[in-house]
């Protein structure tokens, strides 16, 4: 999937007012995902994303990765976006599900296996 297609999905799913809001959401989600320990999956997942998204995901020192649950993930995204908890949940699900859908089936499975089970509601679009 191309950058514009991914951002259109995020804008639509999160019911955002603009492409800029979708882009801000994607940046917040990718920066937060970059902070999370994924057992070496960052590079593989990033390789299948548009270049600008992949670069955000692979920022930082691999030794500085942290294990945190989905609730903390949503909180960090909300903090980056300065949104309410409900808005952050909606935007996180829109962006994370679009990212997961934009990669190959094999990479999708690998990434979902690296995330704790409590991420499942955010990684799959169900609306």
N, C-alpha and C positions, 0 to 999 in steps of 0.2 A: 504494500500500500504506500502511496505517496503521502508526503506531509499534508498537503491540502485535504486529501481524503480523510486522513486521521483526524485533523482538526475539525472538519465538517461533522464527523461522527460525534466528537466531544461536544461541539456547540449544540447539536441537535439533542443528544442524550441528556445533557445537563441543563437544557433549556436556557442557554446563555444568550445574551443580547448581541454578541459580536464574535468575530473570529479572533480578535485580540484577547477576549476573555478566555476563549478556548486555548489559545496559545499560552497564556499565563497559567492556566490550569495544568496544561501538559508539562510546562517547565517545573511547576511545583511538585507534581507527581514524580517526574523523572529525578529531580534533585533529592527527593525523599527516598525514592527507590535506590538511588546511588549510595545513600547512607546505610542501607539495610544489608546485612550479611546474607548473601545468596550462594555461598559455597562455590565461588568461582563462576557463576552463571552470568554475571554482568557483561562480560566481553562477548559471549556467544549470543546473548539476546540482543545486545547493542549492534552486532554485526548485521542483523536482519532489519534493523530500523533505519529510517532516513538518517543521513549523516548527522544532522544537527541534533536529533534526538539521541542517537547513539553516543555522541560526545558528552552530552549531559549525564547520561547514565554511567559512564565510565570515569567521571571526575573523581578526584580524591585518591587517597592512599588505601589500598586494599586492607591494610592493617587497622584502619580506623573505622571499619564497618561495625555496625551494632545490630544486635538481635532485638527487635521489638515487634509487638503484635499489631494487628490491623487497627485496633483502636488508637494506638499511639501513632501509627502511620497517618490515619485520618486527621488526628490532632495536629501533627506536624504540617500536613498539607494545608489545613485551615489556618494555621499560624502564618505560613508563607503567603497565603492569599488574603489574609485578614477577613475571613468569613465566619459565619456561624457554624456550629457543628453539623446541622442538617445540610447546609449548603456544601460544606466540605465533603460530607459523605456522598452526596449526589455527584459532585465534580470528580471526586476520587474514583467512584465506580465508572463514570463516563470515560475518564482518561485511561484508567488501568485496563478496562475491558477492551477499549479500542486498541491499546498497545498489544494486548494478548492476541487479539484477532488479526493483527497486522503481520504476524510472523508465521512460519511454517508450522504444520501440525506437530512435528517432532520437537521443535523449539518451544511451542506452546506447552506441551506436556512437561518438558524439562523445567521450564520456569514455574509452572504450577506446582511441581513436585518440590521445588526449593522454598516455596512460600508456605508458612503454616496454614493449617486448615481454616483458620478464622479469616483468611484473605479471600476465600472462595466467593462470598457474596459480592465482592468488589471486582473480581477478575472476570466475571461472566455477566453479560448483559441479558437481563430477563424481562425487560419492559416490552 
